[in-house]
Amino acid sequence: MVTFKPRIFIGSAGGAKDIVHALHEVLSVKAAPIAWYHDDAIAASKTVIERLDKIAHSEVDGAVLVLTVDDLRKRDGSQSWTPRDNVIFELGLFIGSVGRDRTFGILCSHCAKKLTLPSDLFGVTWVEYQDPRCNGASPSGDTVAYLNQLATAVRPAADRILKGLESAKVSPVRAPGLPDLVKAYPMRGSVPRHTWNEVLQNASQHVWLYGMAEHGYADDDEVPELLTSAARRGCEIRVLLLDPEHSGTLMVDREEGNPSGTIAPRIRAALARFKVMAEACGGNMRVHVYDGPPTVSIVRGDDRILVTPYVRYISGDNTPTFELESAELNGMFVRYARHFRKVWDESRPWKG
């Protein structure tokens, strides 16, 4: 069975890259960490704050900020050591986006005694480790040996972070009058891949993949195992795609600015892949096609749905997407589920 690894951003001042490296190595066993200095963290042509904001709001499940003794500050005639300003800013950014119980500050237990933090953070319990360079410890002179020594030093802290992340319970913010709405994404392309797959991961009754081609699922290497695992749990799996022979495919090509005949082959390729998956799932998975203009994409796993309405003249990745949970008898979730069932009843099995 596919095991999902939480994505964790690791930030620090420039002088603490070795600590970030050690944390990245240890966390990689059970998580998918993103170090701030990696090429895929801060992309070219983007401002740092712009990229960090996107990471914080849509790409990670948690964050770790390394708090180190960096700057000497003078205030009211006294001096104190503080972390770098950007690290404190990022700590606040991630607390506000992924939540306080999913954002962790980590610092050396020896340095903690002389580190001054903003008063709003007084009383916070930080995750501590013992840096081999502090308090009389003797770090190895060999670079590789030292990095291994540092990885050993941060391992207990990393385990504590993973346990804290696993136990964190984040209550979604509901829009007034819309108890079904968990989260709204301005663009389908901003929904992380792991979020799409998590919808299917624990489903025990219903899995629906409904849209034009659902190529993201057809091409994903994790999806065949996700679906066969769902089938073994007794899950009813329904895949419903636009008939590639329907004239509506030409309308989609024209409105999305694609060369005529672009979407139909994509649908055929997706159907072929889903048909192979259906054979592996036995009678628990069925693949159908429907006729008519596309109206919505629906991905369902039991009481959780990702909905992407079809918006004319806008490509699928740029279309708003909504995450829903079944919360009321006649809410948004139920209405979209009713729409799917009606289209399914009027569809037909794909013969290939």
C-alpha positions as CSV (number, residue, x, y, z in Angstrom):
1,M,0.0,0.0,0.0
2,V,1.2,3.5,-0.8
3,T,2.4,5.4,2.2
4,F,2.0,9.2,2.0
5,K,4.9,11.3,3.3
6,P,4.1,14.7,4.8
7,R,5.8,17.6,3.0
8,I,7.8,19.7,5.5
9,F,9.5,23.0,4.7
10,I,12.8,23.6,6.6
11,G,14.0,27.1,6.9
12,S,17.0,28.7,8.6
13,A,19.6,31.5,8.4
14,G,22.4,31.0,5.8
15,G,24.9,29.9,8.5
16,A,22.7,27.0,9.6
17,K,22.6,25.1,6.3
18,D,24.5,22.2,7.8
19,I,21.8,21.7,10.4
20,V,19.1,21.9,7.7
21,H,21.0,19.3,5.7
22,A,21.1,17.0,8.8
23,L,17.4,17.5,9.4
24,H,16.6,16.9,5.7
25,E,18.5,13.6,5.8
26,V,16.8,12.3,8.9
27,L,13.3,13.5,8.0
28,S,13.5,12.1,4.5
29,V,13.0,8.6,5.9
30,K,9.4,9.3,6.8
31,A,8.6,12.6,5.2
32,A,9.2,14.7,2.1
33,P,11.2,17.7,3.4
34,I,12.0,20.8,1.3
35,A,15.1,22.7,2.3
36,W,15.0,26.4,1.7
37,Y,18.2,26.4,-0.4
38,H,17.1,23.6,-2.8
39,D,16.5,24.7,-6.4
40,D,12.8,23.7,-6.3
41,A,12.2,25.7,-3.1
42,I,12.7,29.3,-4.3
43,A,12.1,29.2,-8.1
44,A,13.8,31.5,-10.6
45,S,11.9,34.7,-11.5
46,K,10.0,34.7,-8.2
47,T,10.5,36.9,-5.2
48,V,11.3,35.1,-2.0
49,I,8.2,36.2,-0.2
50,E,6.0,35.3,-3.2
51,R,7.4,31.8,-3.4
52,L,7.3,31.3,0.4
53,D,3.7,32.4,0.5
54,K,2.8,29.8,-2.1
55,I,4.7,27.1,-0.3
56,A,3.1,27.9,3.0
57,H,-0.4,28.0,1.7
58,S,-0.6,25.2,-0.8
59,E,2.5,23.0,-0.9
60,V,3.4,21.7,2.6
61,D,1.8,20.0,5.6
62,G,4.2,21.5,8.1
63,A,7.3,23.6,8.6
64,V,10.5,23.5,10.7
65,L,12.5,26.7,11.4
66,V,16.0,26.4,12.8
67,L,16.5,29.1,15.4
68,T,20.2,30.0,15.8
69,V,22.3,32.7,17.5
70,D,22.9,35.1,14.6
71,D,22.5,38.8,15.5
72,L,23.5,40.9,18.4
73,R,20.9,43.4,19.3
74,K,21.1,46.4,21.5
75,R,18.0,47.7,23.3
76,D,17.5,49.8,26.4
77,G,21.2,49.7,27.1
78,S,21.5,45.9,27.1
79,Q,22.6,43.4,24.5
80,S,21.1,40.1,23.5
81,W,21.4,37.5,20.8
82,T,18.5,36.8,18.4
83,P,17.8,34.6,15.4
84,R,17.9,36.2,11.9
85,D,14.9,38.4,11.1
86,N,13.9,36.4,8.1
87,V,13.7,33.2,10.2
88,I,11.3,34.8,12.7
89,F,9.2,36.2,9.8
90,E,9.0,32.7,8.2
91,L,8.1,31.2,11.6
92,G,5.1,33.6,11.7
93,L,4.2,33.0,8.1
94,F,3.9,29.2,8.5
95,I,2.1,29.5,11.9
96,G,-0.5,31.6,10.1
97,S,-0.8,29.2,7.1
98,V,-0.3,25.6,8.1
99,G,-1.1,26.2,11.8
100,R,0.8,26.5,15.1
101,D,0.7,22.8,15.9
102,R,2.3,22.0,12.5
103,T,5.0,24.6,12.7
104,F,8.1,23.8,14.8
105,G,11.0,25.9,16.0
106,I,14.2,23.9,16.7
107,L,17.2,25.1,18.5
108,C,20.3,23.9,20.2
109,S,19.7,23.3,23.9
110,H,22.9,25.0,24.9
111,C,22.2,28.1,22.8
112,A,18.6,28.3,24.1
113,K,19.9,29.8,27.3
114,K,21.3,33.0,25.6
115,L,18.8,33.4,22.7
116,T,16.2,36.2,23.0
117,L,13.0,35.8,21.0
118,P,10.0,38.1,20.5
119,S,7.8,38.4,23.5
120,D,4.8,37.0,21.7
121,L,6.7,33.7,21.6
122,F,7.3,33.5,25.4
123,G,6.2,30.3,26.9
124,V,6.4,28.3,23.6
125,T,8.1,24.9,24.0
126,W,10.7,24.5,21.3
127,V,12.2,21.3,20.0
128,E,15.8,21.1,21.1
129,Y,18.9,19.2,20.0
130,Q,22.5,19.2,21.2
131,D,24.8,20.7,18.6
132,P,28.2,18.9,18.7
133,R,29.9,22.2,18.5
134,C,28.4,23.5,21.7
135,N,28.9,23.0,25.4
136,G,32.3,21.3,25.2
137,A,31.4,18.7,22.6
138,S,34.0,17.9,20.0
139,P,32.8,17.8,16.4
140,S,34.7,15.6,14.0
141,G,37.2,17.4,11.7
142,D,36.1,15.2,8.7
143,T,33.2,16.8,6.9
144,V,31.3,13.6,6.2
145,A,31.8,12.3,9.7
146,Y,30.7,15.7,11.1
147,L,27.5,15.7,9.0
148,N,26.8,12.1,10.2
149,Q,27.4,13.3,13.8
150,L,25.1,16.2,13.3
151,A,22.4,13.9,11.8
152,T,22.6,11.7,14.9
153,A,22.3,14.8,17.1
154,V,19.1,16.0,15.5
155,R,17.4,12.6,15.1
156,P,15.5,12.7,18.4
157,A,14.3,16.2,17.5
158,A,13.2,15.0,14.1
159,D,11.3,12.1,15.6
160,R,9.5,14.5,17.9
161,I,8.6,16.8,15.0
162,L,7.1,13.8,13.0
163,K,5.1,12.7,16.0
164,G,3.8,16.2,16.6
165,L,2.9,16.5,12.9
166,E,1.1,13.2,12.9
167,S,-1.0,14.1,16.0
168,A,-1.8,17.6,14.9
169,K,-5.5,18.2,14.3
170,V,-6.3,21.1,12.1
171,S,-9.9,22.1,11.9
172,P,-10.8,23.5,8.5
173,V,-12.1,27.0,8.4
174,R,-15.7,26.9,7.2
175,A,-17.2,29.7,5.1
176,P,-20.3,31.3,6.8
177,G,-23.3,29.5,5.4
178,L,-21.3,26.9,3.6
179,P,-20.4,24.1,6.2
180,D,-19.4,21.7,3.4
181,L,-16.6,24.0,2.1
182,V,-13.3,23.1,3.5
183,K,-10.9,25.0,1.2
184,A,-11.0,26.9,-2.0
185,Y,-8.1,27.0,-4.4
186,P,-7.9,29.8,-7.0
187,M,-6.4,27.3,-9.5
188,R,-6.6,23.6,-9.9
189,G,-2.9,23.5,-10.6
190,S,-2.1,24.9,-7.1
191,V,-3.6,21.8,-5.4
192,P,-0.6,19.6,-4.4
193,R,-0.4,16.2,-6.0
194,H,-0.4,14.5,-2.6
195,T,-3.7,16.2,-1.8
196,W,-5.4,14.7,-4.8
197,N,-4.1,11.2,-3.9
198,E,-5.0,11.5,-0.2
199,V,-8.6,11.8,-1.2
200,L,-8.4,8.2,-2.4
201,Q,-6.0,6.8,0.2
202,N,-8.4,5.9,3.0
203,A,-11.6,5.5,1.1
204,S,-13.5,2.4,2.0
205,Q,-16.8,2.8,0.2
206,H,-16.7,5.2,-2.8
207,V,-14.0,6.4,-5.2
208,W,-15.1,8.5,-8.1
209,L,-12.9,10.0,-10.9
210,Y,-15.1,12.1,-13.1
211,G,-14.1,14.6,-15.7
212,M,-12.8,15.0,-19.3
213,A,-9.7,12.9,-19.1
214,E,-8.4,12.9,-15.5
215,H,-5.0,12.5,-16.9
216,G,-3.4,13.4,-13.6
217,Y,-4.6,10.2,-12.1
218,A,-4.1,8.1,-15.3
219,D,-0.4,9.1,-15.4
220,D,0.4,9.0,-11.7
221,D,2.5,5.9,-10.8
222,E,0.9,5.7,-7.3
223,V,-2.7,5.5,-8.6
224,P,-2.8,1.8,-9.7
225,E,-1.7,0.7,-6.2
226,L,-4.1,3.2,-4.6
227,L,-7.0,1.8,-6.6
228,T,-6.2,-1.9,-6.1
229,S,-5.8,-1.2,-2.3
230,A,-9.2,0.5,-2.4
231,A,-10.7,-2.5,-4.3
232,R,-9.3,-4.9,-1.7
233,R,-11.1,-2.9,1.0
234,G,-14.3,-3.4,-0.8
235,C,-14.5,0.1,-2.3
236,E,-16.8,0.8,-5.2
237,I,-14.6,2.6,-7.9
238,R,-16.2,4.5,-10.7
239,V,-14.3,6.3,-13.5
240,L,-16.4,8.5,-15.8
241,L,-14.8,10.3,-18.7
242,L,-16.0,12.2,-21.7
243,D,-16.4,10.0,-24.8
244,P,-13.4,10.8,-27.0
245,E,-15.6,10.4,-30.1
246,H,-18.1,13.1,-28.9
247,S,-18.1,16.4,-30.7
248,G,-17.7,18.2,-27.4
249,T,-14.0,17.4,-27.5
250,L,-13.6,19.8,-30.5
251,M,-15.3,22.5,-28.5
252,V,-12.9,22.0,-25.6
253,D,-9.9,22.3,-28.0
254,R,-11.2,25.4,-29.5
255,E,-12.1,27.1,-26.2
256,E,-8.8,26.2,-24.5
257,G,-6.8,27.4,-27.5
258,N,-5.5,23.9,-28.4
259,P,-5.0,22.5,-31.9
260,S,-8.0,20.6,-33.1
261,G,-7.8,17.0,-32.0
262,T,-5.8,17.5,-28.9
263,I,-8.1,16.4,-26.0
264,A,-9.5,13.2,-27.7
265,P,-6.2,11.3,-27.8
266,R,-5.6,12.3,-24.2
267,I,-8.9,10.8,-23.2
268,R,-8.2,7.6,-25.1
269,A,-4.8,7.2,-23.5
270,A,-6.4,7.8,-20.0
271,L,-9.2,5.3,-20.8
272,A,-6.6,2.7,-21.8
273,R,-4.7,3.1,-18.6
274,F,-7.8,3.0,-16.5
275,K,-8.9,-0.1,-18.2
276,V,-5.7,-1.9,-17.2
277,M,-6.3,-0.7,-13.6
278,A,-9.8,-2.0,-13.7
279,E,-8.7,-5.4,-14.7
280,A,-6.4,-5.4,-11.6
281,C,-9.3,-4.3,-9.4
282,G,-11.7,-7.0,-10.6
283,G,-15.4,-6.2,-10.4
284,N,-14.9,-3.4,-8.0
285,M,-13.9,-0.9,-10.7
286,R,-15.9,0.2,-13.7
287,V,-14.9,2.6,-16.5
288,H,-17.7,4.5,-18.3
289,V,-17.9,7.3,-20.8
290,Y,-20.6,10.0,-21.2
291,D,-21.9,12.3,-24.0
292,G,-22.5,16.0,-23.6
293,P,-20.5,19.1,-22.9
294,P,-18.2,18.9,-19.9
295,T,-19.5,20.7,-16.8
296,V,-17.3,19.6,-13.8
297,S,-14.5,17.4,-12.6
298,I,-15.3,15.4,-9.4
299,V,-12.8,13.4,-7.4
300,R,-14.4,11.6,-4.5
301,G,-13.1,9.5,-1.6
302,D,-16.1,8.6,0.7
303,D,-17.1,11.9,2.4
304,R,-14.5,14.1,0.7
305,I,-14.7,15.6,-2.7
306,L,-12.5,17.9,-4.9
307,V,-14.7,19.7,-7.4
308,T,-13.4,21.7,-10.4
309,P,-16.2,23.4,-12.4
310,Y,-15.6,23.6,-16.1
311,V,-15.0,27.2,-17.0
312,R,-15.1,28.0,-20.7
313,Y,-12.0,29.6,-22.3
314,I,-9.9,28.8,-19.3
315,S,-7.5,25.8,-19.2
316,G,-8.2,23.1,-16.6
317,D,-5.1,23.9,-14.4
318,N,-6.2,27.6,-14.1
319,T,-9.8,26.8,-13.0
320,P,-10.9,27.3,-9.4
321,T,-11.2,24.1,-7.3
322,F,-13.1,23.5,-4.1
323,E,-12.5,20.9,-1.4
324,L,-15.8,19.7,0.2
325,E,-16.8,17.4,3.0
326,S,-20.2,16.0,3.6
327,A,-21.6,18.2,6.4
328,E,-25.3,18.7,5.9
329,L,-28.2,16.8,4.3
330,N,-28.8,19.0,1.3
331,G,-25.4,20.9,1.0
332,M,-22.9,21.3,-1.8
333,F,-21.4,17.8,-1.3
334,V,-24.8,16.1,-1.7
335,R,-25.7,18.2,-4.8
336,Y,-22.5,17.4,-6.6
337,A,-22.9,13.7,-5.7
338,R,-26.4,13.8,-7.1
339,H,-25.1,15.3,-10.3
340,F,-22.5,12.5,-10.7
341,R,-25.0,9.7,-10.1
342,K,-27.3,11.2,-12.8
343,V,-24.6,11.4,-15.4
344,W,-23.4,7.9,-14.4
345,D,-26.9,6.4,-14.9
346,E,-27.0,7.9,-18.4
347,S,-23.4,6.8,-19.3
348,R,-22.2,3.5,-20.8
349,P,-19.3,1.2,-20.2
350,W,-16.1,1.9,-22.2
351,K,-15.5,-1.0,-24.6
352,G,-12.0,0.2,-25.8
